[in-house]
């Protein structure tokens, strides 16, 4: 088989973790890149998740038509000594121009990729190889890399799924591991089979402060007990933000949109209470709205897109201020008007807010 010589190059913590968001904080990061350069492997291979976190533009390619390529093909947009190869099975990542880069992009996809996505890559002057009916045929892709792109040496640099894919396909010739001077500590002895409770419910106030607390706790579970989230054991308890009542008629609303519906349901002469926090509720109210399994409102926490979740948590909850400032400057609305007093203007009743 004519293929490139492929080295799997990884950096790990002392306890064997290769999570990039963690290893980048360990002593030895610069040595990782120095060692990578010393391997004389000008072509680098990354998986979709790693590329989405570190290389691709935000967003996801949405094809207007679902017509798949349905055959093996390739397009060579640039000649180079080395390429930045990204395995993107279905063709979803967004890119800028790369033809003039030192290592131009080269995307590996399956034959299920849409023709529309390949046209998008062609418009960006990005090379691509499509091979494999359902999944990328890594062996065949390596043959095309050697024969058509003259790739002689390449380094598989992650993440774990793509490294394991090359290993399972028998394509790795060498493994290079740099051990960073640190311990990750995630999941020490954590065993899903030994959990005592199958619902971990985060319960906090319904206002913005409560939302912030939920974000902090979710970050903890995402970083240190992600298996618990992946298995569907983490939930958010949703306490009401408003109580709308008239006489014996009581309705609870969980957001402003639902509040309008509840006001209409209760009718004229309603009274309105906005809860600052769970502590304002009586024991009976807390039980009925938030804790009673028959009536409570729970939201199961899921991770639909691990790369997007990783990027957002790293940006918003990480230790780098610049990314967080950029995000807030772009998306935060510091002039939002609190319409609560408008809703109760001229009314009498229990107004605690």
N, C-alpha and C positions, 0 to 999 in steps of 0.2 A: 504493500500500500504506500503510495506516494503522498506524504502529508508533512506538515511543519513539525519541527521538534517543539514540544509543548511542555512548559514548566508551570506548575501550579505554585504561585507565590502568595503566601498568607502571613498575616500578623495575628498573633493570638495572645490572650492574657495567660498568666501562669496556670489558671484553672481551665484553660482550653476553650475560651469563648473567642469568636471572631467577629462579633458585632462591631461594625465600623463606627457607629456612634459612640461606642465605648473605647475601642482601641485607639481612636484619634486623640484621646486624652492621656494615653500612657506614654511614659518615656520610651523613646525608640521609634517614633513615627518617622522622623527624618531618615533614620537608618533603614527603615523599611523601603523608602523610595531610593535611597542610595544603593541598597542591595538590588532592587529591581533594575536600576540602570546598569548595574554590574553584570546582570544575567545575559546581557547582549540579546535581548528579546524585544526588538523595536515594535512588534505588534502586540497589543494588549486586548484581552478578551474579558468582557464583563457581562453579567446577567441583567435582565430587565429591571429588577428592583434596585440594584446598585446604580444602574444608569439613570433611573428616574430620580433617585436621591441626589446624585452628584453631577450629572451631566446634561440631562434633557431639560427642555423648557417646561414650565408648568402647563398642566392640562393634558387632555387625551384626544387622540385623533378619532373623529367620528365619521365613518364612511356614509355617504348618502345612499349608496347602493351596496348590496351585499355580494356582488359578483366576485368570486374567489379566482385567483390566478389558475389554480388547478393543474399546474405542471411545474417541473423543475426549470429554473431560469436564473440568470444573473445579469447584473449591469455593472460595468466598471466605469465609474465617473472620474477616477483620478489614479494616476500612477504614483506610488510612494514607496519609500523604503520600509515603512511600517504603517499599520492601520489601527484605528480605535474600533475594535469589533464589539458590537452589542447584540446579544441574542434576544430578540423580541418576537416571539412565536407568532403572534396574531397581528403585529403591526399596529401599535397603539401610541408609541412615544412621539413627541413633537421635538423638532430640531431647528437650529439655525443653520446658516451656511457653513460648510466644513471643508470644501474642496481645497482651500488654500492653507489649511492647518498642517502642522508638521506631521501629524498622524490623522489623515482624513477618516471620517466615519465610514464604517462598513456594517450594514445591518444584516443579520441572519434571521430569516423567517421561515415558516413552514409554507407549504403550497396552499394553505387555507387563507393566506394573506389576501386582502382585497386588492384588486387592480388599482383602485382609487388611491390606496396608500402608497403603492409603488410609484404611481404618477406623482404623488406628493414628494417622495424621495428624489425622483428624477428632477423635479423642479428645484430642489435644494442642492442638486449636484452631489448627491450622496449615493455611494455604491451599495449594492445589495445582492444577496444570494438567497434564493428560495428553494428549499429542498426538504423532503419529508412530507408525507401525506397529512398527518395530524399534528405531529411535533417536528421540530427541527431535527433532521438527520445529521448529527454532528460528524459522523464518519465521512459521509458524502460531502458535507460542507468543507471539511479539512482537505479532501482531495481537490475540490474546486479552488480553495485558497492557495494550494501549492501550484496547481497547474495554470490557473488563470490570473492570479494576483501575485504570484512569485513570493509567497510568504514562506520563509525558511525557518524562522524561530518566533515563537509566540509565548506570552505569559498569560495564564488564566488567573485573573486577580479578583474574582468573586462576583457575587457572594457565594455562600455555601452551596446553594442549589446548583449553580452552573458548574462550580468546581466538582461537585459530586457527579454531575452529568458527564463530564469529560472522563472522570475516573471510571464510571460504570461502563462507558463506551470503549474503555481500554486505550484511550488516546493520550494519557499523560506519560511523559518520558522521565519526568523529574519532579520532585516536590521540594519546595524551599519554604521553610518556616522560620519566622523571626518571632521570638517570645518577648513580649513587652514586660517591663518590670512592674507588674501590678496584678491584682486579682479582681475579677469582675464581681463575684459573689452572688450573681443571680441564680436563683433556684437551688441553693444549697439544701439538699435533702427534700426538695419539694416534690411531693408525689400526689397526683390527682386521685389515685386509688384510695388514699387515706384521708380524704377530706371528710369532715364531720357534718358540714352543711352544704347543701347544693344550691343555695341562693345567698350570695353576698350582696346586700342591698345598701347602696349609698343613699343616705337620707340627709338632706340639707335644706335650708330655707329656699323659698321659691323665687327670691329676688336675685339681683346681680351678684351680691356677695356670696349667696349660696351657690350660684353657678361657678364662681371662682373656686370655691371649696371643692365642688365636684370635679373640676378640671384637675386640681392638685391630686386628689385621690385617684382619679383615673390614670394620671401620669404614673403614679406609684404602681398601680396594678399592671399597666402596660410595660413598664420598665422591669419590674421585679417578679411579677407573677403572670406573665402573658399567657401561659398555658391555661390559667383560670378563666381568662377572658375568651380565649379561643374555644374553650369547651362550653361556653355559654352560661357560666355560673355567676357572672357579675351583672347586677341590675341597678337601675336608678329609680328610687321611689319619688313619685311626682306629687308633692303636696300642692294644694290649691293656692293661688295668689289672691283670689277674691271670694267673698261670700256675699251672695245676693239673696235678700230675704224680704218677706212681707207676711206678717202674721206667722202662721205655722208653716208657710211655704219657704223652703230653703234650697238654694242651688249653689254649687261651687263652680268656679271658673278657674282654669289653669293658665290662661293667657288672655291677652287683650281681645283676640278674635273671638274666643269662646265667651268672654264677658258680654259682648254685645248680644250673643244668642241667649244667654241666661237672663239678661235684663228683659229681653223681649218675651221670654217665657214666663217670668214672674209678673210682668205687667206694671202698669202705672202705680206709683206710690211705693215702689221698692226702696229698700235701704241697702246700703253698700258698705262693706268692710274690706279693707285691704290688709292682708297680714304682713307684718314686718318679718315675722319668723315663726318657727314651729312653737316657740315658747308662748306665743299669744293664744294658741288654741287650748281649749279645755281638753281634758283627757278623752271625753267622749268624741269631740270633734276630730282629734288626732287619730283616734281609733277608726272612726267611720271613713275618713278621707284618705288616710295614709298607711294604716297598719293592718286593717282588717283584710285578710286574704280574699274575702268575697267582694269587697268594694274598692280596694286600693288600685292605684294606677301605676303599674310598673313598666319600665322600658328596659328591655334586654340590651346590654352593651355588646356590639359586634364589631369586627374589624373587616370591612369589605375590601379595603385596599390598604395592605400593610405598608406599602411604600409611602402612600400619601399620609397615613397616620404617623409614620416615623418622621416624615419631613415636617409635619405640622407640630408635633410634640417637641421635636428638636428646635424648631424656630421659636415657638411661643414659650416653652418651658425650659429651654436649655440655658447655658451660661454665656452665650454670645448675645450681646445687647443689640448689635447692628441689625440682625435679621428681624428681631422683635420690633424695633423702632420702625423699620421699613414697612412691616405688616400693618402696624397700628396707623402709620401715616396714610397708608393706602386705603384701609378698610374701616377704621374706627370713626364713628360719628359722635363728635364731642358736642354737637349742638342739638342733640335729640331732645325734643320737648316732652316732658312728663305730662301726659294728658289726664292723669288721675283726678286732679282737682277740677278739670273741665267736666268730667263725668258726674261729679257730685255737687257741682256748683249750685247753690240754692236749695240743696236737700238737707234734711235732718236725718240723723241716725248715728250708728256706731261707726265713726271714721277713725281708724287707728292707723295712720300711715302718713 
